Amino acid sequence: MKAEKIRNLTDEELRHQEQEMSDQLFKLKFQLNMGQTESLKKLRGLRKDIARVKTIAHERAAAGEKK
């Protein structure tokens, strides 16, 4: 997911997106440990997407505090 697309989401949608991605990450890690999948590329991409969402949420929170 691109940062531009994430920036267009509302705060509520950001929280929902982060929760959804975290659930997906948990499921992927579980599958990886059980030997059911070898999708490291998907795992890495998902971790980066979660980091993007958290970064943008943090930026918004910091900008809100400064005002």
PDB file of N, CA, C and O in Angstrom:
ATOM      1  N   MET A   1       0.848  -1.175   0.000  1.00  0.00           N
ATOM      2  CA  MET A   1       0.000   0.000   0.000  1.00  0.00           C
ATOM      3  C   MET A   1       0.894   1.239   0.000  1.00  0.00           C
ATOM      4  O   MET A   1       1.851   1.322   0.770  1.00  0.00           O
ATOM      5  N   LYS A   2       0.584   2.173  -0.845  1.00  0.00           N
ATOM      6  CA  LYS A   2       1.381   3.387  -0.975  1.00  0.00           C
ATOM      7  C   LYS A   2       1.053   4.377   0.139  1.00  0.00           C
ATOM      8  O   LYS A   2      -0.066   4.406   0.650  1.00  0.00           O
ATOM      9  N   ALA A   3       2.036   5.181   0.505  1.00  0.00           N
ATOM     10  CA  ALA A   3       1.854   6.166   1.563  1.00  0.00           C
ATOM     11  C   ALA A   3       0.804   7.195   1.164  1.00  0.00           C
ATOM     12  O   ALA A   3       0.059   7.680   2.015  1.00  0.00           O
ATOM     13  N   GLU A   4       0.738   7.527  -0.109  1.00  0.00           N
ATOM     14  CA  GLU A   4      -0.255   8.493  -0.591  1.00  0.00           C
ATOM     15  C   GLU A   4      -1.675   8.002  -0.318  1.00  0.00           C
ATOM     16  O   GLU A   4      -2.540   8.770   0.103  1.00  0.00           O
ATOM     17  N   LYS A   5      -1.896   6.725  -0.561  1.00  0.00           N
ATOM     18  CA  LYS A   5      -3.209   6.137  -0.326  1.00  0.00           C
ATOM     19  C   LYS A   5      -3.539   6.118   1.168  1.00  0.00           C
ATOM     20  O   LYS A   5      -4.685   6.345   1.558  1.00  0.00           O
ATOM     21  N   ILE A   6      -2.544   5.848   1.990  1.00  0.00           N
ATOM     22  CA  ILE A   6      -2.739   5.795   3.440  1.00  0.00           C
ATOM     23  C   ILE A   6      -3.070   7.182   3.981  1.00  0.00           C
ATOM     24  O   ILE A   6      -3.901   7.316   4.879  1.00  0.00           O
ATOM     25  N   ARG A   7      -2.429   8.203   3.443  1.00  0.00           N
ATOM     26  CA  ARG A   7      -2.660   9.575   3.920  1.00  0.00           C
ATOM     27  C   ARG A   7      -4.087  10.039   3.647  1.00  0.00           C
ATOM     28  O   ARG A   7      -4.580  10.933   4.336  1.00  0.00           O
ATOM     29  N   ASN A   8      -4.757   9.456   2.665  1.00  0.00           N
ATOM     30  CA  ASN A   8      -6.120   9.837   2.340  1.00  0.00           C
ATOM     31  C   ASN A   8      -7.156   9.199   3.261  1.00  0.00           C
ATOM     32  O   ASN A   8      -8.336   9.544   3.191  1.00  0.00           O
ATOM     33  N   LEU A   9      -6.735   8.279   4.121  1.00  0.00           N
ATOM     34  CA  LEU A   9      -7.655   7.622   5.050  1.00  0.00           C
ATOM     35  C   LEU A   9      -7.925   8.497   6.262  1.00  0.00           C
ATOM     36  O   LEU A   9      -7.092   9.321   6.640  1.00  0.00           O
ATOM     37  N   THR A  10      -9.078   8.318   6.863  1.00  0.00           N
ATOM     38  CA  THR A  10      -9.393   9.028   8.105  1.00  0.00           C
ATOM     39  C   THR A  10      -8.685   8.324   9.267  1.00  0.00           C
ATOM     40  O   THR A  10      -8.125   7.240   9.102  1.00  0.00           O
ATOM     41  N   ASP A  11      -8.720   8.953  10.433  1.00  0.00           N
ATOM     42  CA  ASP A  11      -8.063   8.364  11.606  1.00  0.00           C
ATOM     43  C   ASP A  11      -8.685   7.019  11.975  1.00  0.00           C
ATOM     44  O   ASP A  11      -7.978   6.071  12.317  1.00  0.00           O
ATOM     45  N   GLU A  12     -10.007   6.948  11.903  1.00  0.00           N
ATOM     46  CA  GLU A  12     -10.706   5.694  12.228  1.00  0.00           C
ATOM     47  C   GLU A  12     -10.328   4.598  11.235  1.00  0.00           C
ATOM     48  O   GLU A  12     -10.102   3.452  11.624  1.00  0.00           O
ATOM     49  N   GLU A  13     -10.260   4.954   9.954  1.00  0.00           N
ATOM     50  CA  GLU A  13      -9.880   3.974   8.933  1.00  0.00           C
ATOM     51  C   GLU A  13      -8.438   3.520   9.129  1.00  0.00           C
ATOM     52  O   GLU A  13      -8.111   2.358   8.889  1.00  0.00           O
ATOM     53  N   LEU A  14      -7.574   4.441   9.566  1.00  0.00           N
ATOM     54  CA  LEU A  14      -6.177   4.084   9.847  1.00  0.00           C
ATOM     55  C   LEU A  14      -6.086   3.042  10.952  1.00  0.00           C
ATOM     56  O   LEU A  14      -5.364   2.054  10.825  1.00  0.00           O
ATOM     57  N   ARG A  15      -6.822   3.266  12.038  1.00  0.00           N
ATOM     58  CA  ARG A  15      -6.806   2.304  13.148  1.00  0.00           C
ATOM     59  C   ARG A  15      -7.339   0.945  12.696  1.00  0.00           C
ATOM     60  O   ARG A  15      -6.794  -0.101  13.048  1.00  0.00           O
ATOM     61  N   HIS A  16      -8.402   0.983  11.917  1.00  0.00           N
ATOM     62  CA  HIS A  16      -8.986  -0.266  11.412  1.00  0.00           C
ATOM     63  C   HIS A  16      -8.001  -0.991  10.492  1.00  0.00           C
ATOM     64  O   HIS A  16      -7.837  -2.207  10.580  1.00  0.00           O
ATOM     65  N   GLN A  17      -7.358  -0.240   9.620  1.00  0.00           N
ATOM     66  CA  GLN A  17      -6.387  -0.816   8.684  1.00  0.00           C
ATOM     67  C   GLN A  17      -5.211  -1.429   9.435  1.00  0.00           C
ATOM     68  O   GLN A  17      -4.747  -2.516   9.089  1.00  0.00           O
ATOM     69  N   GLU A  18      -4.734  -0.739  10.453  1.00  0.00           N
ATOM     70  CA  GLU A  18      -3.614  -1.258  11.244  1.00  0.00           C
ATOM     71  C   GLU A  18      -3.995  -2.566  11.941  1.00  0.00           C
ATOM     72  O   GLU A  18      -3.216  -3.519  11.953  1.00  0.00           O
ATOM     73  N   GLN A  19      -5.189  -2.602  12.517  1.00  0.00           N
ATOM     74  CA  GLN A  19      -5.653  -3.818  13.198  1.00  0.00           C
ATOM     75  C   GLN A  19      -5.791  -4.973  12.216  1.00  0.00           C
ATOM     76  O   GLN A  19      -5.402  -6.103  12.513  1.00  0.00           O
ATOM     77  N   GLU A  20      -6.341  -4.684  11.058  1.00  0.00           N
ATOM     78  CA  GLU A  20      -6.536  -5.713  10.036  1.00  0.00           C
ATOM     79  C   GLU A  20      -5.191  -6.271   9.560  1.00  0.00           C
ATOM     80  O   GLU A  20      -5.034  -7.482   9.402  1.00  0.00           O
ATOM     81  N   MET A  21      -4.232  -5.382   9.336  1.00  0.00           N
ATOM     82  CA  MET A  21      -2.904  -5.816   8.888  1.00  0.00           C
ATOM     83  C   MET A  21      -2.194  -6.619   9.972  1.00  0.00           C
ATOM     84  O   MET A  21      -1.502  -7.594   9.677  1.00  0.00           O
ATOM     85  N   SER A  22      -2.364  -6.212  11.215  1.00  0.00           N
ATOM     86  CA  SER A  22      -1.737  -6.949  12.317  1.00  0.00           C
ATOM     87  C   SER A  22      -2.301  -8.366  12.406  1.00  0.00           C
ATOM     88  O   SER A  22      -1.562  -9.317  12.664  1.00  0.00           O
ATOM     89  N   ASP A  23      -3.596  -8.504  12.195  1.00  0.00           N
ATOM     90  CA  ASP A  23      -4.213  -9.832  12.187  1.00  0.00           C
ATOM     91  C   ASP A  23      -3.668 -10.681  11.048  1.00  0.00           C
ATOM     92  O   ASP A  23      -3.381 -11.865  11.229  1.00  0.00           O
ATOM     93  N   GLN A  24      -3.526 -10.076   9.880  1.00  0.00           N
ATOM     94  CA  GLN A  24      -2.980 -10.802   8.725  1.00  0.00           C
ATOM     95  C   GLN A  24      -1.550 -11.244   8.998  1.00  0.00           C
ATOM     96  O   GLN A  24      -1.158 -12.360   8.654  1.00  0.00           O
ATOM     97  N   LEU A  25      -0.768 -10.351   9.624  1.00  0.00           N
ATOM     98  CA  LEU A  25       0.619 -10.674   9.947  1.00  0.00           C
ATOM     99  C   LEU A  25       0.691 -11.850  10.909  1.00  0.00           C
ATOM    100  O   LEU A  25       1.518 -12.747  10.742  1.00  0.00           O
ATOM    101  N   PHE A  26      -0.173 -11.845  11.913  1.00  0.00           N
ATOM    102  CA  PHE A  26      -0.208 -12.953  12.861  1.00  0.00           C
ATOM    103  C   PHE A  26      -0.500 -14.269  12.138  1.00  0.00           C
ATOM    104  O   PHE A  26       0.169 -15.275  12.376  1.00  0.00           O
ATOM    105  N   LYS A  27      -1.494 -14.254  11.263  1.00  0.00           N
ATOM    106  CA  LYS A  27      -1.864 -15.468  10.526  1.00  0.00           C
ATOM    107  C   LYS A  27      -0.727 -15.949   9.628  1.00  0.00           C
ATOM    108  O   LYS A  27      -0.466 -17.148   9.540  1.00  0.00           O
ATOM    109  N   LEU A  28      -0.051 -15.008   8.963  1.00  0.00           N
ATOM    110  CA  LEU A  28       1.070 -15.386   8.100  1.00  0.00           C
ATOM    111  C   LEU A  28       2.221 -15.985   8.901  1.00  0.00           C
ATOM    112  O   LEU A  28       2.825 -16.977   8.492  1.00  0.00           O
ATOM    113  N   LYS A  29       2.520 -15.372  10.048  1.00  0.00           N
ATOM    114  CA  LYS A  29       3.588 -15.903  10.901  1.00  0.00           C
ATOM    115  C   LYS A  29       3.245 -17.303  11.388  1.00  0.00           C
ATOM    116  O   LYS A  29       4.099 -18.188  11.427  1.00  0.00           O
ATOM    117  N   PHE A  30       1.990 -17.489  11.755  1.00  0.00           N
ATOM    118  CA  PHE A  30       1.543 -18.804  12.221  1.00  0.00           C
ATOM    119  C   PHE A  30       1.695 -19.839  11.108  1.00  0.00           C
ATOM    120  O   PHE A  30       2.199 -20.937  11.344  1.00  0.00           O
ATOM    121  N   GLN A  31       1.260 -19.490   9.894  1.00  0.00           N
ATOM    122  CA  GLN A  31       1.376 -20.406   8.758  1.00  0.00           C
ATOM    123  C   GLN A  31       2.836 -20.704   8.454  1.00  0.00           C
ATOM    124  O   GLN A  31       3.184 -21.840   8.131  1.00  0.00           O
ATOM    125  N   LEU A  32       3.690 -19.697   8.553  1.00  0.00           N
ATOM    126  CA  LEU A  32       5.108 -19.876   8.281  1.00  0.00           C
ATOM    127  C   LEU A  32       5.728 -20.850   9.283  1.00  0.00           C
ATOM    128  O   LEU A  32       6.513 -21.721   8.907  1.00  0.00           O
ATOM    129  N   ASN A  33       5.372 -20.698  10.560  1.00  0.00           N
ATOM    130  CA  ASN A  33       5.911 -21.590  11.591  1.00  0.00           C
ATOM    131  C   ASN A  33       5.379 -23.009  11.462  1.00  0.00           C
ATOM    132  O   ASN A  33       6.057 -23.963  11.844  1.00  0.00           O
ATOM    133  N   MET A  34       4.177 -23.156  10.930  1.00  0.00           N
ATOM    134  CA  MET A  34       3.592 -24.488  10.744  1.00  0.00           C
ATOM    135  C   MET A  34       4.078 -25.134   9.453  1.00  0.00           C
ATOM    136  O   MET A  34       3.796 -26.305   9.199  1.00  0.00           O
ATOM    137  N   GLY A  35       4.804 -24.378   8.638  1.00  0.00           N
ATOM    138  CA  GLY A  35       5.328 -24.916   7.400  1.00  0.00           C
ATOM    139  C   GLY A  35       4.315 -24.945   6.271  1.00  0.00           C
ATOM    140  O   GLY A  35       4.513 -25.655   5.285  1.00  0.00           O
ATOM    141  N   GLN A  36       3.236 -24.189   6.395  1.00  0.00           N
ATOM    142  CA  GLN A  36       2.198 -24.198   5.379  1.00  0.00           C
ATOM    143  C   GLN A  36       2.451 -23.192   4.269  1.00  0.00           C
ATOM    144  O   GLN A  36       1.846 -23.282   3.201  1.00  0.00           O
ATOM    145  N   THR A  37       3.333 -22.243   4.508  1.00  0.00           N
ATOM    146  CA  THR A  37       3.611 -21.228   3.490  1.00  0.00           C
ATOM    147  C   THR A  37       5.075 -20.828   3.553  1.00  0.00           C
ATOM    148  O   THR A  37       5.748 -21.019   4.566  1.00  0.00           O
ATOM    149  N   GLU A  38       5.547 -20.275   2.459  1.00  0.00           N
ATOM    150  CA  GLU A  38       6.916 -19.771   2.406  1.00  0.00           C
ATOM    151  C   GLU A  38       6.919 -18.376   1.810  1.00  0.00           C
ATOM    152  O   GLU A  38       7.853 -18.012   1.096  1.00  0.00           O
ATOM    153  N   SER A  39       5.897 -17.596   2.088  1.00  0.00           N
ATOM    154  CA  SER A  39       5.739 -16.281   1.474  1.00  0.00           C
ATOM    155  C   SER A  39       6.443 -15.195   2.295  1.00  0.00           C
ATOM    156  O   SER A  39       5.790 -14.368   2.932  1.00  0.00           O
ATOM    157  N   LEU A  40       7.756 -15.205   2.273  1.00  0.00           N
ATOM    158  CA  LEU A  40       8.521 -14.203   3.003  1.00  0.00           C
ATOM    159  C   LEU A  40       8.325 -12.820   2.399  1.00  0.00           C
ATOM    160  O   LEU A  40       8.332 -11.816   3.112  1.00  0.00           O
ATOM    161  N   LYS A  41       8.152 -12.771   1.093  1.00  0.00           N
ATOM    162  CA  LYS A  41       7.953 -11.497   0.413  1.00  0.00           C
ATOM    163  C   LYS A  41       6.682 -10.817   0.908  1.00  0.00           C
ATOM    164  O   LYS A  41       6.674  -9.609   1.146  1.00  0.00           O
ATOM    165  N   LYS A  42       5.616 -11.583   1.060  1.00  0.00           N
ATOM    166  CA  LYS A  42       4.346 -11.049   1.540  1.00  0.00           C
ATOM    167  C   LYS A  42       4.485 -10.604   2.992  1.00  0.00           C
ATOM    168  O   LYS A  42       3.928  -9.578   3.383  1.00  0.00           O
ATOM    169  N   LEU A  43       5.218 -11.364   3.786  1.00  0.00           N
ATOM    170  CA  LEU A  43       5.441 -11.043   5.190  1.00  0.00           C
ATOM    171  C   LEU A  43       6.188  -9.717   5.332  1.00  0.00           C
ATOM    172  O   LEU A  43       5.807  -8.862   6.132  1.00  0.00           O
ATOM    173  N   ARG A  44       7.238  -9.557   4.563  1.00  0.00           N
ATOM    174  CA  ARG A  44       8.021  -8.320   4.617  1.00  0.00           C
ATOM    175  C   ARG A  44       7.199  -7.117   4.171  1.00  0.00           C
ATOM    176  O   ARG A  44       7.251  -6.056   4.793  1.00  0.00           O
ATOM    177  N   GLY A  45       6.449  -7.285   3.103  1.00  0.00           N
ATOM    178  CA  GLY A  45       5.616  -6.200   2.600  1.00  0.00           C
ATOM    179  C   GLY A  45       4.567  -5.780   3.608  1.00  0.00           C
ATOM    180  O   GLY A  45       4.291  -4.591   3.769  1.00  0.00           O
ATOM    181  N   LEU A  46       3.983  -6.753   4.284  1.00  0.00           N
ATOM    182  CA  LEU A  46       2.956  -6.473   5.283  1.00  0.00           C
ATOM    183  C   LEU A  46       3.546  -5.721   6.473  1.00  0.00           C
ATOM    184  O   LEU A  46       2.924  -4.797   6.997  1.00  0.00           O
ATOM    185  N   ARG A  47       4.736  -6.112   6.897  1.00  0.00           N
ATOM    186  CA  ARG A  47       5.397  -5.411   8.002  1.00  0.00           C
ATOM    187  C   ARG A  47       5.686  -3.953   7.628  1.00  0.00           C
ATOM    188  O   ARG A  47       5.527  -3.048   8.448  1.00  0.00           O
ATOM    189  N   LYS A  48       6.111  -3.741   6.386  1.00  0.00           N
ATOM    190  CA  LYS A  48       6.392  -2.379   5.928  1.00  0.00           C
ATOM    191  C   LYS A  48       5.118  -1.552   5.852  1.00  0.00           C
ATOM    192  O   LYS A  48       5.123  -0.368   6.190  1.00  0.00           O
ATOM    193  N   ASP A  49       4.031  -2.166   5.412  1.00  0.00           N
ATOM    194  CA  ASP A  49       2.750  -1.458   5.346  1.00  0.00           C
ATOM    195  C   ASP A  49       2.275  -1.060   6.736  1.00  0.00           C
ATOM    196  O   ASP A  49       1.768   0.046   6.925  1.00  0.00           O
ATOM    197  N   ILE A  50       2.433  -1.949   7.706  1.00  0.00           N
ATOM    198  CA  ILE A  50       2.050  -1.635   9.085  1.00  0.00           C
ATOM    199  C   ILE A  50       2.890  -0.466   9.598  1.00  0.00           C
ATOM    200  O   ILE A  50       2.373   0.428  10.269  1.00  0.00           O
ATOM    201  N   ALA A  51       4.171  -0.475   9.283  1.00  0.00           N
ATOM    202  CA  ALA A  51       5.049   0.617   9.707  1.00  0.00           C
ATOM    203  C   ALA A  51       4.613   1.937   9.076  1.00  0.00           C
ATOM    204  O   ALA A  51       4.640   2.976   9.736  1.00  0.00           O
ATOM    205  N   ARG A  52       4.212   1.906   7.806  1.00  0.00           N
ATOM    206  CA  ARG A  52       3.739   3.121   7.143  1.00  0.00           C
ATOM    207  C   ARG A  52       2.493   3.667   7.834  1.00  0.00           C
ATOM    208  O   ARG A  52       2.391   4.869   8.081  1.00  0.00           O
ATOM    209  N   VAL A  53       1.557   2.789   8.140  1.00  0.00           N
ATOM    210  CA  VAL A  53       0.317   3.210   8.790  1.00  0.00           C
ATOM    211  C   VAL A  53       0.624   3.813  10.159  1.00  0.00           C
ATOM    212  O   VAL A  53       0.084   4.862  10.511  1.00  0.00           O
ATOM    213  N   LYS A  54       1.483   3.158  10.928  1.00  0.00           N
ATOM    214  CA  LYS A  54       1.829   3.665  12.255  1.00  0.00           C
ATOM    215  C   LYS A  54       2.550   5.005  12.171  1.00  0.00           C
ATOM    216  O   LYS A  54       2.319   5.886  12.999  1.00  0.00           O
ATOM    217  N   THR A  55       3.419   5.164  11.181  1.00  0.00           N
ATOM    218  CA  THR A  55       4.156   6.409  11.010  1.00  0.00           C
ATOM    219  C   THR A  55       3.213   7.564  10.700  1.00  0.00           C
ATOM    220  O   THR A  55       3.328   8.641  11.285  1.00  0.00           O
ATOM    221  N   ILE A  56       2.294   7.341   9.792  1.00  0.00           N
ATOM    222  CA  ILE A  56       1.355   8.396   9.414  1.00  0.00           C
ATOM    223  C   ILE A  56       0.427   8.728  10.585  1.00  0.00           C
ATOM    224  O   ILE A  56       0.105   9.896  10.802  1.00  0.00           O
ATOM    225  N   ALA A  57      -0.005   7.714  11.341  1.00  0.00           N
ATOM    226  CA  ALA A  57      -0.839   7.964  12.513  1.00  0.00           C
ATOM    227  C   ALA A  57      -0.062   8.784  13.543  1.00  0.00           C
ATOM    228  O   ALA A  57      -0.618   9.684  14.172  1.00  0.00           O
ATOM    229  N   HIS A  58       1.207   8.474  13.709  1.00  0.00           N
ATOM    230  CA  HIS A  58       2.040   9.212  14.660  1.00  0.00           C
ATOM    231  C   HIS A  58       2.233  10.656  14.191  1.00  0.00           C
ATOM    232  O   HIS A  58       2.179  11.580  15.003  1.00  0.00           O
ATOM    233  N   GLU A  59       2.456  10.857  12.891  1.00  0.00           N
ATOM    234  CA  GLU A  59       2.609  12.199  12.350  1.00  0.00           C
ATOM    235  C   GLU A  59       1.356  13.035  12.604  1.00  0.00           C
ATOM    236  O   GLU A  59       1.448  14.204  12.978  1.00  0.00           O
ATOM    237  N   ARG A  60       0.195  12.434  12.398  1.00  0.00           N
ATOM    238  CA  ARG A  60      -1.062  13.151  12.626  1.00  0.00           C
ATOM    239  C   ARG A  60      -1.232  13.501  14.100  1.00  0.00           C
ATOM    240  O   ARG A  60      -1.684  14.596  14.435  1.00  0.00           O
ATOM    241  N   ALA A  61      -0.869  12.571  14.978  1.00  0.00           N
ATOM    242  CA  ALA A  61      -0.992  12.821  16.415  1.00  0.00           C
ATOM    243  C   ALA A  61      -0.051  13.949  16.842  1.00  0.00           C
ATOM    244  O   ALA A  61      -0.424  14.799  17.652  1.00  0.00           O
ATOM    245  N   ALA A  62       1.157  13.956  16.303  1.00  0.00           N
ATOM    246  CA  ALA A  62       2.112  14.993  16.650  1.00  0.00           C
ATOM    247  C   ALA A  62       1.660  16.347  16.114  1.00  0.00           C
ATOM    248  O   ALA A  62       1.821  17.364  16.788  1.00  0.00           O
ATOM    249  N   ALA A  63       1.105  16.369  14.929  1.00  0.00           N
ATOM    250  CA  ALA A  63       0.617  17.624  14.347  1.00  0.00           C
ATOM    251  C   ALA A  63      -0.587  18.143  15.135  1.00  0.00           C
ATOM    252  O   ALA A  63      -0.756  19.354  15.269  1.00  0.00           O
ATOM    253  N   GLY A  64      -1.405  17.265  15.645  1.00  0.00           N
ATOM    254  CA  GLY A  64      -2.563  17.655  16.439  1.00  0.00           C
ATOM    255  C   GLY A  64      -2.165  18.258  17.773  1.00  0.00           C
ATOM    256  O   GLY A  64      -2.830  19.167  18.268  1.00  0.00           O
ATOM    257  N   GLU A  65      -1.096  17.764  18.352  1.00  0.00           N
ATOM    258  CA  GLU A  65      -0.628  18.273  19.643  1.00  0.00           C
ATOM    259  C   GLU A  65      -0.008  19.654  19.509  1.00  0.00           C
ATOM    260  O   GLU A  65      -0.085  20.459  20.438  1.00  0.00           O
ATOM    261  N   LYS A  66       0.603  19.939  18.371  1.00  0.00           N
ATOM    262  CA  LYS A  66       1.281  21.225  18.169  1.00  0.00           C
ATOM    263  C   LYS A  66       0.294  22.368  17.999  1.00  0.00           C
ATOM    264  O   LYS A  66       0.621  23.516  18.302  1.00  0.00           O
ATOM    265  N   LYS A  67      -0.917  22.072  17.514  1.00  0.00           N
ATOM    266  CA  LYS A  67      -1.890  23.135  17.239  1.00  0.00           C
ATOM    267  C   LYS A  67      -2.505  23.683  18.471  1.00  0.00           C
ATOM    268  O   LYS A  67      -3.342  24.583  18.396  1.00  0.00           O
TER     269      LYS A  67
END
